[in-house]
Amino acid sequence: MDADFGIDIDAIIRVIEEADVFVVRFGLIDQRLLVDARPDEAGEPFIRVVPPASSAEERYRFLQKERPGLPLPEQITVFQWPRGVQSMKDLGVWDRLEQRLVGVGGEHAGSEVGRAFAEAQRFERSDVVAAIRGGEGYETIWERERDD
């Protein structure tokens, strides 16, 4: 357990290394990271930032649509990441994820991992800006007075 972060890094790394399919629920954004480490007919794993699903059945249907050549997984493991996306990289978690997927799908998979990381960071930055500006889902409690 990482005392500074309240996260059981070892348990998360076990999921990354062993689970066929897993979802990361970020603490700061609504989007999820969906990873299917099983190679498809082209030898590629799947990693993508996706909207939250309303149920497990919805997530299974999504996988069936996105990966029609593969059988549905026996289970989808879900874990919460309560910190920012960058902290996954800082704590070595993202690197373990990249190592696993590159081991399955080669350098192309590494590019997809990088793309997913950048997308998750963009969502996080957009959410912070929305919070500061009182955007959708947020309420501004203090506004700067305007000089008229």
C-alpha positions in Angstrom: 0.0 0.0 0.0 1.4 3.4 -0.9 0.8 5.5 2.2 0.9 8.8 0.4 -1.8 7.8 -2.0 -3.9 5.3 -0.1 -3.6 2.9 -3.1 -2.6 -0.7 -3.0 -0.2 -0.5 -5.9 0.7 -4.2 -5.7 -2.9 -5.3 -6.1 -3.4 -3.0 -9.0 -0.2 -4.2 -10.7 -1.5 -7.8 -10.2 -4.7 -6.9 -12.0 -2.8 -5.3 -14.9 -0.5 -8.3 -15.2 -3.1 -11.0 -14.8 -6.6 -9.9 -15.8 -7.7 -10.4 -19.4 -10.1 -7.4 -19.3 -10.2 -4.6 -16.8 -11.6 -1.1 -16.3 -9.9 1.7 -14.5 -12.4 4.1 -12.8 -10.6 7.4 -12.5 -11.4 9.5 -9.4 -11.2 12.8 -11.2 -13.1 12.2 -14.5 -16.2 10.2 -15.5 -14.5 8.4 -18.3 -13.0 5.0 -17.8 -10.0 3.2 -19.2 -11.0 -0.1 -20.8 -8.3 -2.6 -21.4 -8.7 -5.9 -23.1 -5.2 -7.6 -23.1 -6.4 -10.5 -25.3 -5.0 -10.3 -28.8 -7.6 -10.1 -31.6 -7.2 -11.8 -35.0 -4.6 -9.2 -35.9 -2.7 -9.8 -32.7 -3.7 -6.5 -31.1 -4.9 -5.8 -27.6 -7.4 -3.1 -26.9 -7.0 0.1 -24.9 -9.4 3.0 -25.0 -10.8 5.8 -22.8 -14.6 5.1 -22.8 -17.7 6.7 -21.2 -19.0 5.0 -18.1 -21.4 2.1 -18.6 -24.7 2.0 -16.8 -24.3 -1.8 -16.1 -22.0 -4.7 -16.6 -24.2 -5.9 -19.4 -23.7 -2.6 -21.2 -19.9 -3.0 -20.9 -20.1 -6.6 -22.2 -22.2 -5.4 -25.2 -19.6 -2.7 -25.9 -16.8 -5.2 -25.9 -18.8 -7.5 -28.2 -19.3 -4.7 -30.7 -15.7 -3.4 -30.5 -14.1 -6.9 -30.5 -16.5 -9.1 -32.5 -13.8 -11.8 -33.2 -13.3 -12.5 -29.6 -15.5 -14.4 -27.1 -16.9 -12.4 -24.2 -14.5 -12.4 -21.3 -15.4 -14.5 -18.3 -15.1 -11.4 -16.1 -14.2 -7.8 -16.3 -12.1 -6.6 -13.3 -12.7 -3.0 -12.2 -10.6 -0.9 -9.9 -10.7 2.7 -8.8 -7.8 5.0 -9.4 -8.5 7.9 -6.9 -5.7 10.2 -8.1 -4.8 12.0 -11.3 -3.8 10.2 -14.5 -0.2 11.5 -14.3 0.2 9.8 -10.9 -0.3 6.4 -12.6 2.8 7.2 -14.6 4.7 8.6 -11.7 4.1 5.5 -9.6 5.1 3.1 -12.4 1.6 1.7 -12.9 1.2 3.1 -16.4 4.6 1.6 -17.4 3.5 -1.8 -16.3 0.3 -1.5 -18.4 2.4 -0.4 -21.4 4.8 -3.3 -20.9 1.9 -5.8 -20.8 0.2 -4.5 -23.9 3.5 -4.1 -25.9 4.3 -7.7 -24.9 1.0 -8.8 -26.5 0.8 -6.4 -29.5 4.2 -4.9 -30.2 5.0 -1.3 -30.8 1.6 -0.5 -32.3 0.1 -1.4 -28.9 2.6 1.0 -27.3 1.3 3.8 -29.5 -2.3 3.0 -28.5 -1.3 3.1 -24.8 0.3 6.5 -25.3 -2.8 7.7 -27.2 -5.1 6.5 -24.3 -2.9 8.3 -21.7 -3.0 11.6 -23.7 -6.7 11.3 -24.1 -7.3 10.7 -20.3 -5.1 13.7 -19.5 -7.1 15.8 -21.9 -10.4 14.8 -20.2 -8.8 15.6 -16.9 -7.6 19.0 -17.9 -11.0 19.8 -19.5 -12.7 18.8 -16.2 -10.4 21.0 -14.2 -11.1 24.0 -16.5 -14.8 23.3 -16.2 -14.6 23.3 -12.4 -12.7 26.6 -12.4 -15.1 28.3 -14.8 -18.2 26.8 -13.3 -18.9 24.8 -16.4 -21.4 22.0 -16.9 -21.7 19.9 -13.7 -20.0 22.6 -11.6 -21.3 25.7 -9.8 -19.1 28.8 -9.4 -19.2 29.9 -5.8 -17.1 33.0 -6.2 -16.8 35.3 -9.2 -14.5 38.1 -9.9 -16.2 41.5 -9.8 -16.2 43.2 -13.1 -15.0 46.8 -13.5 -17.7 48.6 -15.4 
